[in-house]
Amino acid sequence: MKRLPALILAAMMATSVCGATFEMEYSTQIEYLLAANYTVEIPYNVDLNTDQTITVRAYNVDVPDGEELVVSVDTEKSGLTDGLFCLKTADNENSIECTISVMSGSGEDAVAVGSLAENDNVVAVFGAGDNTLMQFGSLYINPIKDTARRGHYFGNIYYTIEVKDYM
């Protein structure tokens, strides 16, 4: 019985000695991502009978210094082969190939600057600011009608939109 109080007293002394000499360090990791902010406008539907141009616009572009907002065509998803885009009839029995040119600017002021492949599949490059087009801006789709049969043709062009160091 005398051992129990002595044991408790020894434990209390060890605790107070350890408490006095033991120091604990602790930290909290803080993380905050301030992402780029922008709005990109790409037409949902284009009728090549009335307009063969797809114009890409961006608004309220807020990207980090030294980076740009780059809009590119995803050639694999879009099914481009040798730089040609293929439209198909609903039954997939007939197809028509189209060339795609990259245009600098938009509307009537747009000027062809080469094929999509020659421009690394980039459609438009925007810098910081509201609608600040730095390079390119639109696509011109031209159906090659030489071998085409009559019909109603459809296709989709897919895009990649990313903020990166481009220039």
BELBEL-V562485 format. One record per residue. N is the residue number from 0. RES is the residue in one letter. SS is DSSP state (helix for helix, strand for strand, loop for the rest). Layout:
n=(N/N)
res=(RES/RES)
ss=(SS/SS)
//
This chain:
n=(0/1/2/3/4/5/6/7/8/9/10/11/12/13/14/15/16/17/18/19/20/21/22/23/24/25/26/27/28/29/30/31/32/33/34/35/36/37/38/39/40/41/42/43/44/45/46/47/48/49/50/51/52/53/54/55/56/57/58/59/60/61/62/63/64/65/66/67/68/69/70/71/72/73/74/75/76/77/78/79/80/81/82/83/84/85/86/87/88/89/90/91/92/93/94/95/96/97/98/99/100/101/102/103/104/105/106/107/108/109/110/111/112/113/114/115/116/117/118/119/120/121/122/123/124/125/126/127/128/129/130/131/132/133/134/135/136/137/138/139/140/141/142/143/144/145/146/147/148/149/150/151/152/153/154/155/156/157/158/159/160/161/162/163/164/165/166)
res=(M/K/R/L/P/A/L/I/L/A/A/M/M/A/T/S/V/C/G/A/T/F/E/M/E/Y/S/T/Q/I/E/Y/L/L/A/A/N/Y/T/V/E/I/P/Y/N/V/D/L/N/T/D/Q/T/I/T/V/R/A/Y/N/V/D/V/P/D/G/E/E/L/V/V/S/V/D/T/E/K/S/G/L/T/D/G/L/F/C/L/K/T/A/D/N/E/N/S/I/E/C/T/I/S/V/M/S/G/S/G/E/D/A/V/A/V/G/S/L/A/E/N/D/N/V/V/A/V/F/G/A/G/D/N/T/L/M/Q/F/G/S/L/Y/I/N/P/I/K/D/T/A/R/R/G/H/Y/F/G/N/I/Y/Y/T/I/E/V/K/D/Y/M)
ss=(loop/helix/helix/helix/helix/helix/helix/helix/helix/helix/helix/helix/helix/helix/helix/helix/helix/helix/helix/helix/helix/loop/loop/loop/loop/loop/loop/loop/loop/loop/loop/loop/loop/loop/loop/loop/strand/strand/strand/strand/strand/strand/loop/loop/loop/loop/loop/loop/loop/loop/loop/loop/strand/strand/strand/strand/strand/strand/strand/strand/strand/strand/loop/loop/loop/loop/loop/strand/strand/strand/strand/strand/strand/loop/helix/helix/helix/helix/loop/loop/strand/loop/loop/strand/strand/strand/strand/strand/strand/loop/loop/loop/loop/loop/strand/strand/strand/strand/strand/strand/strand/strand/strand/strand/loop/loop/helix/helix/helix/loop/strand/strand/strand/strand/strand/loop/helix/helix/helix/loop/loop/strand/strand/strand/strand/strand/loop/loop/strand/loop/loop/loop/strand/strand/strand/strand/strand/strand/strand/strand/strand/strand/strand/loop/loop/loop/loop/loop/loop/loop/loop/loop/strand/strand/loop/loop/loop/loop/strand/strand/strand/strand/strand/strand/loop/loop/loop)
//
